């Protein structure tokens, strides 16, 4: 029989905590291990109870929800579902590897969907931890060192106020533009007002390769590499796009070919 999923509720509003509690009571296999009304209480409760999932409000006294996550080490950080009335925290939440983001007011159906997603992630984490053996600490340390790498990019379309949540694994390549960068996903292009250096800082350097001063490529999308001259190459992507690399990035391409 599977262990019960341990859940912690963190919200400074009593009514919000009550609603979350009542929704959790409708789900079998869930154990409520505690409730907190401040960020500092949340940090102590997570360290004491080791919950699998935390429904975490963003705006709270003493320490906000984002600060709670920053106060935890990767080994102690549970699956986080951020809960807030504001969209402006969405990008930062996903950068911090939140499982989901519930925007108040949300429906019961939306809550249960977030809970199921978080339970699945928690179950996977348990299996990984149980079978990790002596190398697990090393793996966790590696994860801590690469914590900057995000799994999603949240791009706001300023004119419409729409947020596009892109899985990084779906991104083909990213190029610098006059107004920021363009993120290419299949046939779609998403303009983003940021710098290429900032995007590179967020991505996994083992997957996303800087092959030119003006673009970054998802190495899992590379299907052909054609040598030209003096250290230059033409990289072919699965989408059919061909990109010419810069000479100063020759070592990166050659390392990629050795490991492919």
N, C-alpha and C positions, 0 to 999 in steps of 0.2 A: 504494500500500500504506500502511495506517495506521501511524503511529508507535507504537512500543511504549509501553505505559503504565508510567511510572517510579514505583516503589513504595519507600517507606522503612518499616522496622520499628523501633518504639521500645517497648521493654519491659525492665524490670530483671531479669526472670526468663529465664535461658538456655533453659529448656525451652519456654517460651512463644514465644520468638523462633524456636526450632527448628521448632515446629509450624507457625507462620505461614509460615516459609520453605518447608517441605515442601508446604503447600497451594498456595502461589503457584507452585511448580515444576510443578504439574499444569495450569496455565493457559497457553495460548499468548498471545503478544503482551504479556507482562508482563516488565519488567526490574527486578530488585532492585538498587537503587542504593546500599543501605547498611543497617546495623543499629546501633542505639544502645541503651545501657542506662541513660542518665540524661537528664533534661530539657534540661540545658545542651548536651549532645552533640547532642540533637535539633535545637535552635535553629540550631547551627552547620551541621549536616548539611543542613537544609532550605535555608539560605542558600547553601550550597556546591553542592548537587546539584539543587536546584529540582525535587523530586519532584512527580508529579501527585497521588499518594495517600499518606497516612501512616496506618498502623495504630498508634495511639497509646495506650499504657497511661496510666491516670490517676494512680495512686499510684507515684511514683518518687522517688529521692533527689535532692537539690539543688533541683530544680524539677519540680513535678508537671505532668501533661498539660494541665490548664487554664492553668497559667502559661506553658506553651510557646506556646499559641495567643495569649495576651495579649501575648507578646513579639514577635509577628510583625505586620507591616503587612498590610492586606488584599491588596495587590499580591503579596505573597510567600507568602500562606497557601494551602497546597494543600487538596485535599479530605481531610477528617479522618474517620476511623472510630475512635471511642473504643473501647477494650477494657478491661474491668474486671470484677472479681468482685462489685461493689456496685451496687445500684440507686440509691443516694442521689445519684449524680452525674448521673443521666439528665436532669433538668430543666435543670441548668446547661449540660450538653453541647449540648442542642438550642438553648438560648439563644445559644450561640456558633456556631450554624450547622453543627454536625456533620452529616455525610451519614448516618451510622448509628451505632449503639451496640451493641456486642457484649458480652453479659454472660457471663463465664466460669462454668461450662464451656459452650461452644457447639458445635453440630454442624458437620460439614463443609458441609452444605447451607446452613446459616445464614451461614457465612463466605462462601461463593461468592455468595450473594445480596447480601450487603453489598458485596463486591468489584465485582459487576456494576453495582450502583447507583452506586458511587463512580466507576467507569470511565465511565459515561454522563455523569455530572456533569463529570468532567474533560474529556471530549470536547467537551461544550458550551462549557466555559470556553475551550478552545483555539480553537474556531471564533470565539467572541466576541472573543478577543484578536487573532486574525489579521485580522479584518475591522473592528477598532475604529477604525483610522485615528488621526488627530491628536486626536480627541475622547476617546480612551480614558482618558487620564490624568484628565480632568475627570470622567468617569463613575466611575472608581475613587475619586476624592476624594469624590464624592457618596455612594458606597457607604460610605465610611469615616465620613462625617458621620451617616449613617443606620444605623450598625451596631447601634444599640439595637433596631431593628425585627427581630423574630423571625418565622420562617415557621411555627413550631409552638408550641403551648402544651402543657405537660406538667402535667396536673392529677392529684394523688394523691387517690384515694378512701380516706380515712384508715381507715374501719371495716374495709374489705376488704383494704387495702394494695395496691390495683390502681392502675396508672398509666394514665391516658387521654391519648394523644398526639393532639392535635387540630391539623389544618392551619388556620392562621389564615384562609385564603381560604374555608373552610367555615363560619366563625363568622358568625351573623346579627347578633347584638347582645349586649352585656354590660351587666348592671345591678347596681347595688349592692344588698346584702341586709344583714340584721341580723348575719350571721356572716361576711360577706366579699363575694363577688360570685357571680352566677349567669351562666354562659356558655351562651348559647342557640345550638344547632346543629340546625336543622330542628325536629323534634318533641322533641328531647332537650335536657335541661337539666343542666349540670354545675356543682354547687356547688364553690366554691374559696375557701379561707381566705387571702385576700389583700385588698388595697385596690384600688378602682377607679383611683386615681392610679398605683399600681404597675403595673397592667395597661396603662394608657394609655402609660406610659413605655416599655413593651416593644414596642408596636404601631407600625406605619407610620402616621404622622399624615396622609399623603396618601390613605390608604384608610379608616382608622378615625376617625370624626368624633365629637367630644364635643358632643352636641346638647342635653344636659341635665346638671345637676350629678349626676344619679343614673344616667346610662347613656351608653354609647358604641355607635355604630352602624357596621357595615360598609357603606360607601357603595356598594359593588357590589351590595348586596342591596336598595337603595332602588328602588322602582318607581313610586311616586307621592309628590308633595309638595302638600299642600293648605293654602293660606294661611288663617289664622284672623283674629286681630286683634292690633294692637299688637306686631307682630313675632313672633307665635307661629305655628307650623305644625304640621300633622299629617303625619307621615312614614309611608308605607305600605311594608312590606317584602314580598319575594316570598313569604314564609311566610304572608302574610295578616295579620300583626301590624301594628297601628297604634300609633304612639308620638307623644305631644305634646311638642314641643320647648320649651325654655325661652326666654324673651324675650332674655336676655343672650347667647344663642347665634345670634341672627338673622344676624349677619355670616357665620358659618360656613355656614349653609344657603344664603344668597344667593351666596356664592362657589362653593359646590358646583353650584348651578343654572347659574351662568355658564359653568362648565367642563364641564358634562354634555353 
